Every structure is written in C-alpha cells, then in structure tokens.
Amino acid sequence: MSIILVFFLCHWYLAIFSQTFLQHRYASHAAFSMSKFWERFFYLLAYIGQGSSYLSPRVYAIMHRMHHAYTDTEKDPHSPKYDDNLFAMMWRSRLFTSRVFNNKMEIEERFLKNLPDWHAFDRMANNWVSRVLWICFYIAFYIIFAPSAWWFLLLPVHITMVAFHGAVINWFAHKYGTINFKMKNTSRNLYPMDVFLLGEAYHNNHHKTPSAVNFGRRWYQFDLLYPVLLFLNWIHVIRINKINKHSNVELEPVMAD
C-alpha cells in the first residue's frame, strides 16, 4: 500500500509542479525566463511527470491565454457556464487542444507571442504510442505493487492527470470558493485546497494579476511554488521578471493588445 501511495503522490506533485511551472507561469504568462537548456530540461521533466496526459506547453499557453481574454464567454475554451457537467467541459477542452495542436484552428496573433516551441519533442510526446506506453506502465506498476483491486480506482487519475488538475481548477474554481477581488468573471480561490495544487488554487488572485509570480495575495495564502521559484532564481536557473517579483503589483495579461 505504501509503495502505491508514494507512487501516486509523486506522480500527482510532479505533474502539478510541471504544469504550474512550465506550462502555466512560464509558457502562458512569461512570469520568468530561462535558457534554452533549462527550458528543454523542464520539457523532459514535464513529460516524465505528466506521462500519458502530457500537454504541449505551446498549446497549453494558447488555450490559457484565450481563457484569460475570454473568461466566461462563449470563446472561453473551458468555462463551466457553457457545459452541463465537468466531463463535458473536459471533453470540449480536449477537442480544443487537439485542433490547436494539429493546426486546424485559426489563432489570433496576440495569443502566439513569445511561445516556447519544441515541435519535434511535442510530436513524440503527444503521439498515441507514447500515451499507450505510459498507460501500460501505470497498469503494470499497479499489478505488481497494489495490495488489492481497490487501488486500481486511482488509475484513471494517473492516466488523465493534467486534465484532472485542469478540471479541478477550471470547474470548481469558477463555481465555489472565496473571492479576494471582485472581477467581471466567476473566478474563485479554493483555499485551503492549495496544499494539493501548488498555487493553482488561488484562481481569483491569478485572474487579478495573471503574470504575478506569486499567486498568494493574503498573509494566510501561501503559494508553495513561490519559494521554489525564488530559489531557482537565486541559483540562476530562471530569471524572475522584475515587474513580477511582488504579488501586489497589478499586471496586464501578456496577451493583451
């Protein structure tokens, strides 16, 4: 049991770390910069951490920038206002990312600025063969180590980890939770759930200052990724954009005209 639990927690936190660090704060909002070497290092880390649910940082950034530009409108790629249930929203987001990845959708130029793009790697990582191999690995691990069949109920979370994390935020954080800032959208903070989401639960805060490197805005709202970013900045792995060092600085989204 302990091996399965450790495996699940490692997968959960490595996946959410990669998502909030690489795909969200770096690719979508340029909260910090890094060299091509480190960018590709974190691409590889994201692939290992996200496995079968890996999502191209470029595609993620386009979708997320559109979410900020069109929050809670019909153009929002994932708004609970326009879907009957969580799974319908997840499926609509899946179709959207597929169209963007396969260049079957015209994207406004403002959403394409300063995007990371490792095309060859993304083609490999998004290939169905790669996804199936990762799924086989998860199943094999559970066959070997799970003490009972009940643990296999965690497999769907492993398989859809990135989509699962995204659904928690984009569904529940637009329906439930607290509001620090009144805005023209339904964003909420899911405090104290952020212990599982490394800053992503502070969704209302994030909509207020999209490019801020620290998602916490109250003394009791601790963004667990923020000290990690400060450390990586200190050892020169990343460079936090000077305008983004403080969460109380109000910023415009990077995709704004």
C-alpha positions in Angstrom: 0.0 0.0 0.0 2.8 2.4 0.9 4.5 2.0 -2.4 1.3 2.7 -4.4 0.6 5.8 -2.2 4.1 7.1 -2.7 3.9 6.5 -6.4 0.6 8.3 -6.7 1.7 11.3 -4.6 5.0 11.5 -6.6 3.0 11.5 -9.9 0.5 14.0 -8.6 3.0 16.5 -7.3 5.5 16.2 -10.2 2.6 16.6 -12.7 1.2 19.7 -11.0 4.7 21.2 -10.5 5.4 20.8 -14.2 2.0 22.2 -15.1 2.2 25.3 -12.9 5.9 25.9 -13.5 6.4 25.2 -17.2 3.0 25.3 -19.0 1.3 28.0 -16.8 3.7 30.5 -15.3 6.4 30.2 -17.9 4.8 29.4 -21.3 1.4 31.2 -20.7 2.4 34.2 -18.7 6.2 34.6 -19.0 6.5 35.3 -15.3 10.1 34.3 -15.6 12.6 33.4 -18.3 15.3 30.7 -18.7 17.9 29.5 -21.1 17.1 27.0 -23.9 19.0 24.3 -22.0 16.8 24.7 -18.9 13.7 25.1 -21.0 14.3 21.7 -22.6 15.2 20.2 -19.2 11.8 21.2 -17.8 10.1 19.9 -21.0 11.7 16.5 -20.3 10.7 16.7 -16.6 7.1 17.6 -17.6 7.0 14.6 -19.9 8.2 12.3 -17.1 5.9 13.8 -14.6 2.8 14.0 -16.7 3.2 10.9 -18.8 0.1 9.9 -20.7 -1.5 13.2 -20.1 1.4 15.4 -21.2 0.2 18.6 -22.9 2.3 20.7 -25.2 3.4 23.9 -23.4 2.7 25.9 -26.6 -0.8 24.5 -26.9 -1.5 25.0 -23.2 -0.3 28.6 -23.4 -2.6 29.4 -26.3 -5.6 27.9 -24.6 -4.8 29.6 -21.3 -4.3 33.0 -22.8 -7.6 32.7 -24.6 -9.2 31.7 -21.2 -7.9 35.0 -19.7 -9.0 37.0 -22.7 -12.5 35.5 -23.0 -13.2 34.3 -19.4 -16.8 33.1 -19.0 -17.8 33.9 -22.6 -18.6 31.5 -25.4 -15.0 31.9 -26.7 -13.6 30.6 -23.4 -12.0 27.2 -24.1 -13.1 25.9 -20.7 -15.9 27.7 -18.9 -18.4 25.8 -16.8 -21.1 28.3 -17.9 -21.3 26.6 -21.2 -21.2 22.9 -20.3 -23.7 20.8 -18.4 -21.1 18.9 -16.4 -17.5 18.6 -15.6 -16.8 15.8 -18.1 -18.5 17.8 -21.0 -16.1 20.7 -20.2 -13.1 18.4 -20.1 -14.1 16.9 -23.5 -14.6 20.3 -25.0 -11.1 21.3 -23.8 -9.7 18.1 -25.2 -11.1 18.8 -28.6 -9.9 22.4 -28.5 -6.3 21.4 -27.7 -6.4 18.8 -30.4 -7.4 21.3 -33.0 -4.7 23.8 -31.9 -2.0 21.1 -31.8 -2.9 19.9 -35.3 -3.2 23.5 -36.7 -6.8 23.1 -37.5 -7.8 26.3 -35.8 -7.0 29.9 -36.7 -5.4 31.6 -33.7 -5.3 35.4 -33.2 -1.7 36.7 -33.5 -1.8 38.2 -30.0 -2.0 34.7 -28.4 1.1 33.5 -30.3 3.7 35.9 -29.0 6.8 34.5 -27.2 5.7 30.9 -27.1 8.1 28.1 -26.3 8.1 25.6 -29.1 9.9 22.2 -29.2 7.9 20.8 -32.1 9.7 17.5 -32.6 9.5 16.7 -28.9 5.8 17.6 -28.7 5.0 15.4 -31.7 6.7 12.5 -29.9 5.2 13.2 -26.5 1.7 13.7 -27.9 1.8 10.6 -30.1 -0.8 7.9 -29.2 2.0 5.3 -28.9 3.7 7.3 -26.2 0.4 7.7 -24.3 -0.4 4.0 -24.5 3.1 3.0 -23.3 2.7 5.3 -20.3 -0.7 3.8 -19.5 0.8 0.3 -19.8 3.5 1.3 -17.3 0.9 2.6 -14.8 -1.1 -0.6 -15.1 1.9 -2.8 -14.8 3.1 -0.9 -11.7 -0.3 -1.5 -10.0 -0.4 -5.1 -11.0 3.0 -5.6 -9.3 2.5 -3.5 -6.2 -1.2 -2.9 -5.5 -2.3 -4.9 -2.4 -5.9 -5.0 -3.6 -8.0 -4.3 -6.6 -9.5 -1.2 -5.0 -6.3 0.7 -5.6 -6.8 0.4 -9.3 -9.5 3.1 -9.0 -6.6 5.6 -8.9 -5.5 4.6 -12.4 -7.9 7.0 -14.3 -6.4 9.8 -12.3 -2.9 8.7 -13.3 -3.9 8.4 -17.0 -5.6 11.8 -17.1 -3.5 13.7 -14.5 -3.1 17.0 -16.4 -6.7 17.1 -17.5 -7.8 16.1 -14.0 -5.8 19.0 -12.4 -7.2 21.4 -15.0 -10.7 20.3 -14.5 -10.5 20.9 -10.7 -9.4 24.5 -11.3 -11.4 25.4 -14.3 -14.7 23.8 -13.0 -14.6 24.1 -9.2 -12.6 27.4 -9.0 -15.2 29.1 -11.2 -18.1 27.8 -9.1 -17.1 27.5 -5.5 -14.6 29.1 -3.1 -13.8 32.6 -1.9 -13.2 35.9 -3.6 -10.4 38.3 -2.9 -11.1 40.6 -5.8 -14.4 41.4 -7.5 -14.0 40.9 -11.2 -16.0 40.5 -14.3 -15.7 36.7 -14.1 -16.6 33.9 -11.8 -13.0 33.0 -10.6 -12.7 31.8 -7.0 -9.9 30.8 -4.6 -10.1 27.2 -3.4 -8.2 27.9 -0.1 -7.1 25.7 1.7 -7.0 23.1 -1.1 -3.8 24.7 -2.5 -1.7 22.3 -0.5 -2.5 19.9 -3.3 -2.2 22.4 -6.2 1.0 24.4 -5.6 -0.5 27.9 -6.0 -3.1 27.0 -8.7 -6.0 27.0 -6.2 -5.7 30.8 -5.9 -7.5 31.3 -9.1 -9.3 34.5 -8.3 -5.9 36.1 -7.3 -4.4 34.8 -10.6 -7.1 36.4 -12.7 -6.4 39.7 -10.9 -2.7 39.6 -11.7 -2.1 36.9 -14.4 1.7 37.4 -14.7 2.5 37.7 -11.0 5.0 35.1 -10.0 3.4 34.7 -6.5 -0.3 33.6 -6.6 -0.8 34.2 -2.9 -2.3 37.6 -2.1 -3.2 37.4 1.7 -0.9 36.6 4.6 -2.5 33.1 5.0 -2.4 32.3 1.3 1.0 30.6 0.8 1.9 29.7 -2.7 4.0 26.6 -2.3 5.7 27.1 -5.6 6.8 30.7 -4.9 9.8 29.8 -2.7 10.9 27.2 -5.2 10.9 29.9 -7.9 12.9 32.3 -5.7 15.5 29.5 -5.1 15.7 28.7 -8.8 16.1 32.4 -9.5 18.8 32.7 -6.8 20.9 29.9 -8.4 20.3 31.4 -11.9 18.2 28.5 -13.4 15.4 31.1 -14.1 15.2 34.8 -14.1 12.1 36.2 -12.5 10.9 39.2 -14.5 11.5 42.3 -12.3 8.0 43.6 -12.7 6.6 40.3 -11.3 8.6 39.9 -8.1 5.8 41.1 -5.9 2.2 39.7 -5.9 0.8 43.2 -5.0 1.9 44.6 -8.4 -1.1 44.7 -10.7 -0.2 43.4 -14.1 -1.8 43.2 -17.5 -2.0 39.7 -19.2 0.8 39.1 -21.6 -1.6 38.6 -24.4 -3.3 41.9 -24.0 -3.1 44.3 -27.0 
